[in-house]
Amino acid sequence: MSVWDWQVIEKQAATALAKKPDDQNASRRSAQAVGMQGNVNQAISLLERHLNSWAKDAKALDMLAGFQLLAGRNEDALATCDRALKTDANAKYVRYNRAIACCRCGKAEEGIRDLGTAIEANAEYREIAAEDADFAPLAANARFKALLTPPPPKKD
């Protein structure tokens, strides 16, 4: 099985949920698999239902925000990111989706700050952001360009 075989992952999650309906990880994984197969609105519904049981699941909130962004629900995504950060202030991975939501909602400076926080937490976001079309409007912004510039190598 490929790591990215979302149909298989969806079936595995369904099997896990049939055995243990309160399996938080399987519930989240099921919604992710549905969404990754292109069923974004269904994934949003599944995640909203998931959050009725696990309201403080920051990973599910971040995933919900990502699918809301895919659905063009930018204000909803921003609110969901804020909810995730209120639930878990250390969930810095949420900052990437929040940066996108901010940029789409006309809050470029806020988005740049969030992107900086995301990159500080995970340097891989630097390369991802460089290719992300959502940040194209910021291409001329000096602060954005600086975020995308890798730091110089550390001297021994």
Protein Blocks (a to p, Z undefined) as FASTA:
>chain_A
ZZklmklmmmmmmmmmmmmmmlmklmmmmmmmmmmnopamlmmmmmmmmmmmmmmlmklm
mmmmmmmmmnopamlmmmmmmmmmmmmmmlmmlmmmmmmmmmmnopamlmmmmmmmmmmm
omklmmmmmmmmklmmmmmpmklmmmmpccddddZZ
